[in-house]
Each structure stands twice: as C-alpha cells, then as structure tokens.
C-alpha cells in the first residue's frame, strides 16, 4: 500500500460505534502523549463532501441526499456495504499526507476492523462500543438526533464487534462505570508499546 511518509504503517486505530467516546479518548491521548489525532467524523462531514457528491454522480445517485431508508436494517446495510469502504479510502488519503515522528492516532466509526486489518496489525487497533445502557444514556443526554438512529447504530456496532473478534482486534465496551480519563488510560495501556516509540 502506498504510504510515502510511513504514516499508515505507524498509525494507531480506534474504531467502533457511535457514542462510545472515541473522540474524547483521542483528545485525551493527544494531550497526554503528544501524538497527532485524526478525527474521521470531522473530515468525513467536511472535507469529504465533494468526493461524496462525485461518487454519487458516478453511481447515478441523487447528488444531494437520498430517499430515506424504510428500516434501520436497510440503512445499516447500505452504510456497511456502500459507504464505509469508499469513505475509508478518503480517510487513508488524508492520513498519507500527515508526517509525524510519533504514531498518528486515527479515530472514528468508519474505521472498520475489516478495512484496517487489510494492512495493519491487531495490536494497533481497538474497537470501542457502548453497552446498551450506555448507548441509551448517550442518546438521551447528547443529541436527540441520535435517538432516531439508535437501532441503525446498534446494528453497525454489532457488525464491528463481530469483525473485530474474527480478526483478533480487542473490543472495549464502555458502560459508564469509568470516566473518560480512566477509559483513555485503558486504551493507552492497549497501545503502550507503540506510545513508547
């Protein structure tokens, strides 16, 4: 895989589910360990929009928006089968442009274990997912929009867990019993060898 600055080879990955604290953990680890963090959701919502529109045009799909899917299952299937693979390639392009003397930590729900493990190693990734109680808590307290997507997000999270386990990637369930600093400490312990570099 083309990796001109060795960024992908040295990257650390936090994938998993919405509402599990991936971005918060990334921010904490950046401050604690002096590493660069790539926030998938930020880039996907902003920098990748032109590519998304071009991809829709190539596929003959409506350029802006789409018909709403009738069920959470169909929406999850569409995202898993069509959306994540394309968007992952765009994230890799972003990461290839970064140069760092330390590992770059990439975090986001689109960083799927089955995609990352095509070129990385299981000890360089962790998949964070919320317990069901914590997912419900997050949906109630953080964003109302999350409630309408909660079933879709549960299906996508379950898929990430299944793939992670098949590929030997650690799954970390966030249940709210540990605060963000403690969760970040657990994730840092998982990446301890790489963070010492």
N, C-alpha and C positions, 0 to 999 in steps of 0.2 A: 504494500500500500504506500502510495506517495506521501511522504512525511518529511518535507525539506528541512525542518528545524528540530526534528525528533520530538515534537510536542505530543503527538498521539502515542508514541511508544512509552513516554513517561507519564501520560495522563492518569489521573485517578477519577473514578466514576461513581456518582451517586444517582441511581435510577430509582424507579418505583412509582408510588402512587401520589395523586394529588393529596394535599392536606397532611402530609407526614412530616413536614419540617425540613425538607431537603435544602431549601434556600437559606433558612435560618442557620442550619448546621454549616453550610458552605461559608456564610458570612463569618461565623464564629471561628472556623478553622483558618480562614484567610487572616484574621487578626492575630490568632494565637501562633500561627506557624509561618506567616509571611509568604503565603502562596497566592497565586492568582486564581480566581474562581470565574468560571464561565457559567452564566445563568441561562440555560436553554430557553426558559419561558420568556425572558426579556427579549432575547434575539429573535425567537420564533414569532413573537407578537409584533415586532417592529421591523427588523432588518430583513426578514424572510418574506415579507408580504408580496414584493414584486415577483419573487420566484414562484410563490404560490399561485399568483394570478397567471403567470406564464404557463405553469404546469396545467392549470385548469383549461387554458386556451388550447394547449396541445392535446388534451384529452376530450375536447369538445364539450366541456362542462361550463355552466354559467360562471362568468368571471368573478362576480361578487356574490358571495353567499351561495346557498343551495337550498333545495327543498328540505324541510325538517324531516328527520327520520322518524318513523312511526313508533319505534320502541328503543329502549336503552340498549337492547341486544344488537339491533341493526346498526345503531350509531357506534357502539363499541367495535363491532366487526369492521365497519368502514374505516375507523381510525387505525385499528390494528393492521388491516390488510393494505390500505392505500396510503394513509397519511404518514405514519411514523417512518417508514423506510426512506421516502423522499426527503422528509424534513431532517432525518439523521444525516444524510449526505450534506445538507446545507450546514448543519452544525459542525461536521468534520471540516468543511471548507473554512469556517470561522476559526476553528481550533488550529488548523495548519498554519494560519497567519500569526499565531502567537509565538513569541520567543521568551523562554524563561529558564533561568538557571535552576529553578525548583520545579517540582511537578505542578502541572496545572490541574485543578480540580474542576471537572465538568459535572453539573448537577441539573436534573430536570426529568420530568416524567417521560419524555420522548427518548431518553437514553435507555433503550431496551436491552436487557441482557443478551438476547439472541443476536442483536446487532453489534453490540460492543465486543462480545466474545469471539466474533469473527477475526479479531486481530489483537485482542488484549488477553490478560490472564485473570482467572477468578479472584485472586487476592488483590487485584487492583480495582475491584468494583464491590459495591454494597447496594442492595435494594431495600429501600425504606418504605414500609407500608403502615398505615394506621390500623389499629384494631377497630372492630366495628363500632364499639362505644366511642372511641376517639374520633372516628370519621363522623359520627352523628354530632358529637360535640363541636367539631370544627365547622360543620355545615351550619349549625345553629348560630355560632358566635362570629364567624369570619365573614361570610358572604351569603346573601340569600340566593344568589345565582347558583351556588354550589348545591343547593337542595335539589334543583331540577336535574342536575347531572349526577346525583349521588349513585344511582343504580348503574349508570354507564361507567362511572369511575370505579365502582366496586368490581365490575367485570374486567376492566383493563388492569386493575391491581392484581386480581386473581391470576390473570394471564402472566403478568410479570413474575409473580411468585412461582408459578409452575415452571416457567422457563429458567428462572434463576436456579431453582433446585435441580433441574435436569442438568444444568451446566456447571454446577458446583459453586455458584455465587452465593455469598451469605445474604440471608434475608433478615432484616432487623425490623421487628414490629414495635411501633410507637404506640403506647397505650395511655400516655398522660401521667404515668406514675413518676417519671423522671423529667426534670426541667430541661430546657434547651441546652444549657451548658453541660449537663450530665450526658445527654444524648450525643452532643458533639464530642465529648470525651470518649464515649464508646466507639464512635466512628473513627476518631483519631487513633484509638488503640488498634482497630482493624487495619488502618493504614500506617501503623507505627514504623515499619521498616522503610517505606517509601518517604515518609515525612522526615526521617533522619538524614536523607540524602542531601 
